[in-house]
Structure formats: C-alpha cells, structure tokens
Amino acid sequence: LDKQEIEWIEGCKKQDAASQKALYHKFCGRMMMVCLRYSKSVQEAEDILQEGFIKVFQHIRHFRGEAQLSTWITRIMVNTALNAQRKKLYMMPMVDVDQAGLTEAETISLSDFNVKDLLKMIQSLPDGCRVIFNMYAIEGYTHKEIGEMLGVSEGTSKSQYARARTLLMQILMKEEQTYYGKFK
Amino acid sequence: MENLSKENFESQWRNAFVEAEYLPSEGVWTNIELSLQKSATGQMKKRLLFFQLLAAASIAFAMTIGGVGIYNLINESTNDINSKGTISLSTDENEATQLLQEIIANEDIATEDFLAVENSTIETKAVIEKSTVISRGLYQQIAISVLPELDEARRSESKEISDFIPTVKYVNLVNSSFSVKFLIPDKIDPVTDYALLLLADYSPDNLEKSQASSEKFWTGLSMAAGTFGTGMGTSAQDFANSPDSNNQASFTSPSSNSGSTLRMGMMLGGKISNKWVLQGGLTYMQQFTEYMSNVAGMDGAVRTNFTPLSNASLTSPYQLNSNQQFISVPLQAGYLLVDRKFGFQLNAGMATDFFIQNNLSDPSGVFANYAERGASSAYRNVNLASLAGTELSYRFGENYRLSLAPGMRYAMHSILKSETNSSFQPFTFDFAVRFNYLIK
C-alpha cells in the first residue's frame, strides 16, 4: 500500500467524503471493466459498480492491508457481480454441456484484438458460461472454488468453461477470417 | 501468430484485461454519495432510537410509579383523617416492656437484640420535637425509647443495637388509630436512635426518608443528550422560496426528520414543601440538524434558503450541517414520589432559550463555514419551551446525589422568525445525568 492509499483508507474509515471520492476515482475505471465482464450492458455494470463501492466504503474498516487494495476491491466487485447474476443463474440452472472438441492446433492470437472487442465477445456468452469464464480464466479461481461459490458441481463448472472456450474460439476465428478477408 | 492452446488461452485473456479501464458515468458517484449519506443518517437514527426508547420506558415507569404513589397518598390521607386519638403517659414499666416485646416480635427482629431494653430505666419526661403519623392501627399502645446521649467515640464504635442502653418511655393510646408526637432528636443518628425510630414506626427505609427530607437545597452539574423531531417536512418543495431569475427554486430541506441535541450546565434546586421541589439553572444547549441545500452565499460560504437570494445564489445540492446554540434558563417544579436514598420525582416547567448563533458548515469542504446571529439570523432571539420529565436519583455520602432524568422539551412556538415563512418547532426527547451537591 502506498502512502496515499493508506491516507484514503484511514479517511474512508472516518467516513470522510473527500477520501471516499478520491478512492472511488482512483479505482472506478478498472472496477467498471471488471463489472462489464460480468454484465451484458453498461447500465447493468454501473449498477454493480455502485453497489460494490457502497460495500467497499461500508466494510473498509475490515480491510487490514494484507492484500493489495485493488485486489480487495476487485474481490468485492466480483462477489457483487455474482450476487447480481445469481438470480439469473438460479432461473437458468447450469448443467453439464457437451464439450465441443477444441482444435488444439488453432492458431489465433488475442493481440490482434483490442480490449473493447474482447469485452464484446465475453458479453456475448450465455450468462452461466460468461460468469465461469471470467472466474476461471481471468480471476484465476479453480473449478472447485467456482463450484462452491456458485453452488454447482465442479464438473458443471468445467463443462460450462469448456463451452465458453469453444464459443470464444469460434468467435475469434470468425473475427479473424473477417479481418484477413478484408485484405484478400 | 501465437498458438492459442490450452496453456496460454487463459493467460492471454488475463493479460488482455490487466490494466483495462472503462470510465463509468458521473451519475454513479452521485448515487454512491447519496447512498452513503442515507446510510450515515440511518446509523444516527439507530443511536437516537436508543435514547428515545429509554426516555419512553422511563416515562412509562414514571407513570406506573406515579399511580402507585397517588394510591398510597390517598390511603395516607385516610389515616390522617382518622388520627384523632388521645395520648396519655404511663409509668408502668412491665406494661412498657411487654408492649416493646410485642412490637419487636411484629417487626420480625431478633428479641435478644433488645434485651437491654427490658432492664432499662423508665423516664416519663418527654421532649416533643417532631411528629409523625402512625399508620398501623394494630397497636393499642406504643412505647417510646429515649436514648441517652452517647459520646462521639462510642457512636462511631459500632452499629450494634446492644451497644447502647436506651431508657424507655411509653404512651398508652386509647384509639387504635392515632397521631402521636415522638421524642426525636433534632439530628437523627442512625446508630443511637435506631431503637427509637423502630418503635416510632420508622423502618430503616423511613430513616433514609428522614435523612432525605433534610435535603433542603442543592446545586449541581447537568449534562444531557437526546434527539428531536424537526417538525419540518422533508420535501424540498416545502421550503421552496420564490423562484429566481432562472426559474429554479431555492431549498434547504432536512436530510431526515430528526436532529440531535446536547445540553450542559448548572442546576440549583430547593424544597418548597415535603413533596414539592423547585429547580432551575443555566444551561448551554446545542441542536444539530442536517440539511440538503442548493443555496450558497456570494462570499462562497454555505447558506440556507432563509437567506435572501439577493445575497446568495443557487448551486448544486449539497449537504449542510447546522449547529444552533442557545443559553437556556429552565425552571421546573417537581413532585417527590419517593424521597429516600433512592429518589423519584416528576418534573414539569418551562425554559427560556436565548439564541446565540447558528453555525452552518459544508462537510465536503466545498463551501466555507458561516455563522448567523442577531438580526441577520433566521432564528428568534428568545424562545420558550415547555418541559416535562422524570428524575431517578440516588444519594451517596452525606452530600451527593446522582440523578438520571429522561425528559421531553417542546418549543412553544417556531424558533424561526416569521419572515422566513417556515416553521421549526423541535420536540425533544433527552436523557440527562445530574450530579448534585446537597446543602443541608
């Protein structure tokens, strides 16, 4: 934690409005991207961001500095996003899906795409796949942890992730063909 | 082109989003700020609710005790009416001793403690200094023990009854219900006069009562905290002044319907009869209220919509804290329901509150603080408030009494000037702690 962050945290613990505002503006951009990855729209992401930051300010007295502040805030955002998604996931329970074979030899690089395009691809995934893809591939949770957090089996998490991966590969390949097609 | 295999699939996605940012709209922060303010107000409300419940419970308790007190008062009055007996002195030692033993038996006190009384000397001389009403109609006769003066060393030596040898006087009473005057020294000594007091139908409780009754005047310090209803609406429309040139309305509306208050000061009191007391004092009082306002002064300081718009301008809504300060002169009459080591009384009266100033501040620090006072203030210089409450006290030592006094205070008129076209009549529940020094 740098000195500035420590000052903000202390200020937020005293409910100092200026510290809360400074902390928000420091992290809102990165956290909005986290929320967007779990959402279908900007509006939905902003709702999660708002709720998440309120939780951050309400619980910041419990932050002990054992992790990076950004990591702690990200965890709160992810949990808030999961709560927001949980209702949808409950309505459409996740089940094991057939794992479409992934061609290991496919050669596609993400460096050909900008973040905005990648975000759109993630947002195009079905709800269950999107949540598990984010948690496993980007947040780094294991399938066991995901299963416990979402109340599904480890196998379901794996199969949903595989499906997400297949769908993303298909989108990436299609986008790449379109991109190279322009130069033919 | 990099191979997107299982090994690097996740890492490529993770890396792609590591430093990625997307700025949310400004409205998100505004909503967060409002939610946090609401949450802070809610926490304050919870704290204040505790004091409200405490005050309400105390008042309910006071009403119950009051009912019991009135019931006892009526019964006592009946005894007074019937207490028209005749008193005659007897010199019969055996009769006196027998009576004394009966009384002792009825008092459920070990007889051996009073054996010394049996061998005591009877004296017929009676010194009548104080009177009491005997409410027991069971005894046809009553004995009075007059205790010899003991030297100071012996008085402090022990509290055992057998430590002193009382002389006995007794009276033969004709009627079963009577009024009798007893020999009671001016200054009641809890040790040496115990037997006398026992026979005179003074229980140890009554002894306390006697001591409490000797409290004539007191002075002390008082501190109180509580909450008040603003009596204001929460809608900005309620406080809208005439629109300015841009057709926007100025407003200063309370963030919630309640505020908090603090008081501290000196109290003076005295007994005007056995049951009635009069007390007053001088206290410094603060009232805290939170508002949302869209008015700011031309000097960059906070203002309310009570400020003429010629001296102010409209701005974005912001939180505004108001701290009104008064010097208050309360005057209350109290009725003593219990006047012993523990005391309990009902109080009612009035307070004259002199307005000092109102400190306005913007917690976000955007606008400078502003203090309004005197003619430029929206508040009346002199205000009247009615007071009602209870006081539960405990005497410790010879000269000190600690009191807890939950009470209500209601402004008898709006404390805002009439030209503001607004009304602010605080109705306060507070809880006071008083520390009194007893002047006997």
HADDOCK unambig.tbl for C-alpha pairs under 7 A between the chains (distance, minus, plus):
assign (segid A and resid 17 and name CA) (segid B and resid 364 and name CA) 5.99 0.50 0.50
assign (segid A and resid 18 and name CA) (segid B and resid 364 and name CA) 6.49 0.50 0.50
assign (segid A and resid 28 and name CA) (segid B and resid 23 and name CA) 6.78 0.50 0.50
assign (segid A and resid 29 and name CA) (segid B and resid 21 and name CA) 4.55 0.50 0.50
assign (segid A and resid 29 and name CA) (segid B and resid 22 and name CA) 4.74 0.50 0.50
assign (segid A and resid 29 and name CA) (segid B and resid 23 and name CA) 4.59 0.50 0.50
assign (segid A and resid 29 and name CA) (segid B and resid 24 and name CA) 6.74 0.50 0.50
assign (segid A and resid 30 and name CA) (segid B and resid 20 and name CA) 6.18 0.50 0.50
assign (segid A and resid 30 and name CA) (segid B and resid 21 and name CA) 4.45 0.50 0.50
assign (segid A and resid 30 and name CA) (segid B and resid 22 and name CA) 6.53 0.50 0.50
assign (segid A and resid 32 and name CA) (segid B and resid 21 and name CA) 6.94 0.50 0.50
assign (segid A and resid 32 and name CA) (segid B and resid 22 and name CA) 5.77 0.50 0.50
assign (segid A and resid 32 and name CA) (segid B and resid 23 and name CA) 6.69 0.50 0.50
assign (segid A and resid 32 and name CA) (segid B and resid 24 and name CA) 6.39 0.50 0.50
assign (segid A and resid 33 and name CA) (segid B and resid 20 and name CA) 6.62 0.50 0.50
assign (segid A and resid 33 and name CA) (segid B and resid 21 and name CA) 5.48 0.50 0.50
assign (segid A and resid 33 and name CA) (segid B and resid 22 and name CA) 5.43 0.50 0.50
assign (segid A and resid 46 and name CA) (segid B and resid 24 and name CA) 6.62 0.50 0.50
assign (segid A and resid 46 and name CA) (segid B and resid 28 and name CA) 6.68 0.50 0.50
assign (segid A and resid 50 and name CA) (segid B and resid 28 and name CA) 5.92 0.50 0.50
assign (segid A and resid 50 and name CA) (segid B and resid 32 and name CA) 5.92 0.50 0.50
assign (segid A and resid 54 and name CA) (segid B and resid 32 and name CA) 6.15 0.50 0.50
assign (segid A and resid 54 and name CA) (segid B and resid 36 and name CA) 6.92 0.50 0.50
assign (segid A and resid 104 and name CA) (segid B and resid 5 and name CA) 5.71 0.50 0.50
assign (segid A and resid 106 and name CA) (segid B and resid 3 and name CA) 6.75 0.50 0.50
assign (segid A and resid 106 and name CA) (segid B and resid 4 and name CA) 6.57 0.50 0.50
assign (segid A and resid 107 and name CA) (segid B and resid 1 and name CA) 6.52 0.50 0.50
assign (segid A and resid 107 and name CA) (segid B and resid 2 and name CA) 6.21 0.50 0.50
assign (segid A and resid 107 and name CA) (segid B and resid 3 and name CA) 4.42 0.50 0.50
assign (segid A and resid 107 and name CA) (segid B and resid 4 and name CA) 5.55 0.50 0.50
assign (segid A and resid 108 and name CA) (segid B and resid 1 and name CA) 6.52 0.50 0.50
assign (segid A and resid 108 and name CA) (segid B and resid 2 and name CA) 6.29 0.50 0.50
assign (segid A and resid 108 and name CA) (segid B and resid 3 and name CA) 5.95 0.50 0.50
assign (segid A and resid 108 and name CA) (segid B and resid 4 and name CA) 5.40 0.50 0.50
assign (segid A and resid 109 and name CA) (segid B and resid 1 and name CA) 5.96 0.50 0.50
assign (segid A and resid 109 and name CA) (segid B and resid 2 and name CA) 5.18 0.50 0.50
assign (segid A and resid 109 and name CA) (segid B and resid 3 and name CA) 6.65 0.50 0.50
assign (segid A and resid 109 and name CA) (segid B and resid 4 and name CA) 6.13 0.50 0.50
assign (segid A and resid 110 and name CA) (segid B and resid 12 and name CA) 6.58 0.50 0.50
assign (segid A and resid 115 and name CA) (segid B and resid 16 and name CA) 6.52 0.50 0.50
assign (segid A and resid 115 and name CA) (segid B and resid 17 and name CA) 6.95 0.50 0.50
assign (segid A and resid 137 and name CA) (segid B and resid 10 and name CA) 4.63 0.50 0.50
assign (segid A and resid 137 and name CA) (segid B and resid 13 and name CA) 6.88 0.50 0.50
assign (segid A and resid 137 and name CA) (segid B and resid 14 and name CA) 6.60 0.50 0.50
assign (segid A and resid 138 and name CA) (segid B and resid 10 and name CA) 6.69 0.50 0.50
assign (segid A and resid 138 and name CA) (segid B and resid 13 and name CA) 6.39 0.50 0.50
assign (segid A and resid 138 and name CA) (segid B and resid 14 and name CA) 4.56 0.50 0.50
